[in-house]
Amino acid sequence: MSASLFKSRSSSLLLSSRAWKNSTAMRCITTSSTPEAEPSQTFSPAPGSAPNTHFKVTLRRSAISLGDKTKGTLLALGLHRRFQTVYHRHTPEAAGMILRVKELVEVENVPAHLVRTKEEQRQERKAVRGYQVIGNRKDQFVDV
């Protein structure tokens, strides 16, 4: 590119936006030499994968010295302590609250079958017992 194209800022912005549109258009174009391979205009997820319908929000940083609005936003999200994880459906309200505290939280998109309730999360954290209860001595005395 020559220096004459970049005489003013507006022309460089115009050029860069046109280049971006052209590169985007080039990525969308697919060519096929065989007739059985039809180009698809819509994105179809891989078979067996569910669409992401929930936000998995984990509080990573504390809000101790932050304002009351930030603390209220965390409470509205259901986050009370660090490393606590909550799930929210994809809604504009949840997305707005997450954006307000984006520096404090970690967010993942997850499908509905990976959403865990509070009790399920607690059971996953518990350690395996390491032993198995076969019977109680109390059961032996009751039968007598």
LUMVOZA-320120 format. One record per residue (C-alpha): residue in three letters; x, y, z. Coordinates in pm, 1 decimal, decimal comma. Layout:
# residues N
NULO; ALA; X; Y; Z
...
# end
This chain:
# residues 144
NULO; MET; 0,0; 0,0; 0,0
NULO; SER; 129,5; 341,8; -82,4
NULO; ALA; 157,8; 632,9; 158,2
NULO; SER; -82,7; 839,3; -53,8
NULO; LEU; -370,9; 618,4; 59,5
NULO; PHE; -315,0; 716,6; 421,2
NULO; LYS; -322,3; 1097,3; 387,0
NULO; SER; -607,9; 1140,8; 630,7
NULO; ARG; -740,5; 937,0; 918,4
NULO; SER; -1084,7; 898,9; 765,0
NULO; SER; -947,7; 743,0; 447,8
NULO; SER; -741,3; 493,5; 649,7
NULO; LEU; -1044,2; 400,5; 858,3
NULO; LEU; -1250,4; 361,9; 544,2
NULO; LEU; -983,8; 146,9; 386,5
NULO; SER; -949,9; -69,2; 696,5
NULO; SER; -1327,6; -117,0; 725,3
NULO; ARG; -1347,6; -214,1; 357,1
NULO; ALA; -1059,3; -458,9; 403,4
NULO; TRP; -1237,0; -607,3; 705,5
NULO; LYS; -1561,5; -649,6; 511,7
NULO; ASN; -1376,5; -813,6; 222,2
NULO; SER; -1189,6; -1051,8; 451,1
NULO; THR; -1516,2; -1142,1; 625,9
NULO; ALA; -1684,2; -1201,0; 292,8
NULO; MET; -1394,6; -1419,4; 179,3
NULO; ARG; -1427,0; -1638,1; 491,3
NULO; CYS; -1796,5; -1694,7; 426,1
NULO; ILE; -1750,6; -1805,4; 65,3
NULO; THR; -1705,4; -2176,4; 12,1
NULO; THR; -1647,0; -2340,2; -320,9
NULO; SER; -1702,9; -2698,8; -404,4
NULO; SER; -1620,9; -2891,0; -717,5
NULO; THR; -1840,4; -3188,6; -628,1
NULO; PRO; -2219,6; -3149,7; -648,8
NULO; GLU; -2292,7; -3362,5; -338,8
NULO; ALA; -2111,1; -3119,6; -105,8
NULO; GLU; -2362,2; -2835,6; -67,6
NULO; PRO; -2229,1; -2527,3; 112,0
NULO; SER; -2426,7; -2459,3; 426,9
NULO; GLN; -2525,7; -2102,9; 511,1
NULO; THR; -2616,4; -2179,2; 873,4
NULO; PHE; -2388,2; -2316,0; 1141,7
NULO; SER; -2486,3; -2661,1; 1255,8
NULO; PRO; -2323,9; -2795,3; 1572,3
NULO; ALA; -2157,5; -3132,5; 1572,8
NULO; PRO; -2392,5; -3423,1; 1633,8
NULO; GLY; -2421,7; -3507,5; 2000,1
NULO; SER; -2332,5; -3158,5; 2122,0
NULO; ALA; -2602,3; -2953,2; 2288,2
NULO; PRO; -2631,8; -2576,6; 2243,4
NULO; ASN; -2494,0; -2358,5; 2521,7
NULO; THR; -2788,9; -2226,0; 2720,3
NULO; HIS; -2640,0; -2122,7; 3055,3
NULO; PHE; -2364,1; -1907,7; 3202,2
NULO; LYS; -2140,7; -2077,4; 3458,1
NULO; VAL; -2027,8; -1786,0; 3678,0
NULO; THR; -1749,2; -1829,3; 3935,3
NULO; LEU; -1639,9; -1549,5; 4169,5
NULO; ARG; -1260,3; -1526,4; 4150,5
NULO; ARG; -1185,2; -1190,2; 4315,6
NULO; SER; -1322,5; -1045,8; 4637,0
NULO; ALA; -1541,8; -735,2; 4641,2
NULO; ILE; -1443,7; -620,2; 4991,7
NULO; SER; -1321,0; -269,9; 4906,5
NULO; LEU; -1561,8; -209,9; 4618,8
NULO; GLY; -1880,7; -6,3; 4622,7
NULO; ASP; -2225,4; -109,8; 4736,5
NULO; LYS; -2354,0; -132,5; 4377,5
NULO; THR; -2089,2; -388,5; 4286,7
NULO; LYS; -2158,2; -589,4; 4601,6
NULO; GLY; -2530,0; -574,3; 4525,8
NULO; THR; -2469,8; -700,6; 4173,4
NULO; LEU; -2275,4; -998,2; 4310,3
NULO; LEU; -2556,7; -1071,8; 4555,0
NULO; ALA; -2811,9; -1047,3; 4272,7
NULO; LEU; -2606,0; -1303,4; 4080,0
NULO; GLY; -2613,8; -1526,7; 4388,3
NULO; LEU; -2241,5; -1504,3; 4461,4
NULO; HIS; -2154,3; -1473,5; 4830,9
NULO; ARG; -1798,1; -1606,9; 4861,5
NULO; ARG; -1488,4; -1657,0; 4649,7
NULO; PHE; -1474,4; -1962,0; 4422,8
NULO; GLN; -1850,6; -2006,7; 4451,1
NULO; THR; -2013,6; -2114,7; 4124,3
NULO; VAL; -2367,7; -2039,3; 4011,3
NULO; TYR; -2553,6; -2103,8; 3685,6
NULO; HIS; -2778,5; -1855,5; 3504,3
NULO; ARG; -2977,2; -1892,3; 3183,8
NULO; HIS; -2872,4; -1681,8; 2885,3
NULO; THR; -3080,6; -1369,2; 2942,1
NULO; PRO; -3003,5; -1001,5; 2884,8
NULO; GLU; -3042,1; -935,2; 3257,9
NULO; ALA; -2785,3; -1198,2; 3356,5
NULO; ALA; -2547,0; -1083,6; 3083,0
NULO; GLY; -2573,3; -722,8; 3201,3
NULO; MET; -2500,4; -816,0; 3561,3
NULO; ILE; -2202,9; -1026,0; 3454,0
NULO; LEU; -2065,4; -735,8; 3249,9
NULO; ARG; -2089,8; -508,0; 3555,2
NULO; VAL; -1857,7; -739,0; 3752,8
NULO; LYS; -1654,6; -886,8; 3466,8
NULO; GLU; -1324,5; -812,9; 3643,5
NULO; LEU; -1424,6; -1024,2; 3943,3
NULO; VAL; -1581,8; -1330,8; 3784,9
NULO; GLU; -1495,6; -1609,6; 3544,1
NULO; VAL; -1769,7; -1700,6; 3297,3
NULO; GLU; -1817,6; -2008,8; 3080,6
NULO; ASN; -2098,7; -2100,7; 2843,4
NULO; VAL; -2233,9; -2446,1; 2920,9
NULO; PRO; -2521,0; -2658,5; 2784,8
NULO; ALA; -2821,8; -2738,6; 3002,2
NULO; HIS; -2710,4; -3093,8; 3084,3
NULO; LEU; -2394,7; -2960,9; 3257,3
NULO; VAL; -2586,3; -2729,9; 3493,2
NULO; ARG; -2540,1; -2845,5; 3854,3
NULO; THR; -2758,2; -2759,5; 4151,9
NULO; LYS; -2608,6; -2657,7; 4483,4
NULO; GLU; -2653,7; -3009,4; 4622,5
NULO; GLU; -2497,9; -3172,5; 4316,4
NULO; GLN; -2194,4; -2943,7; 4341,7
NULO; ARG; -2158,8; -3035,5; 4709,9
NULO; GLN; -2175,0; -3409,5; 4634,9
NULO; GLU; -1908,2; -3371,6; 4364,3
NULO; ARG; -1672,0; -3207,1; 4614,4
NULO; LYS; -1708,6; -3481,5; 4873,4
NULO; ALA; -1432,0; -3737,2; 4892,8
NULO; VAL; -1488,8; -4105,3; 4830,3
NULO; ARG; -1539,7; -4285,6; 5159,4
NULO; GLY; -1262,0; -4538,9; 5112,8
NULO; TYR; -1459,9; -4808,3; 5288,7
NULO; GLN; -1795,4; -4980,1; 5258,9
NULO; VAL; -2044,1; -5039,8; 5541,9
NULO; ILE; -2155,2; -5403,1; 5533,6
NULO; GLY; -2373,6; -5408,7; 5841,1
NULO; ASN; -2425,0; -5262,0; 6185,6
NULO; ARG; -2407,3; -5435,1; 6518,7
NULO; LYS; -2729,4; -5257,0; 6602,2
NULO; ASP; -2902,6; -5463,9; 6330,8
NULO; GLN; -2788,2; -5784,0; 6503,2
NULO; PHE; -2943,4; -5685,5; 6835,7
NULO; VAL; -3275,4; -5577,3; 6683,9
NULO; ASP; -3339,2; -5919,8; 6530,4
NULO; VAL; -3299,1; -6093,9; 6871,2
# end
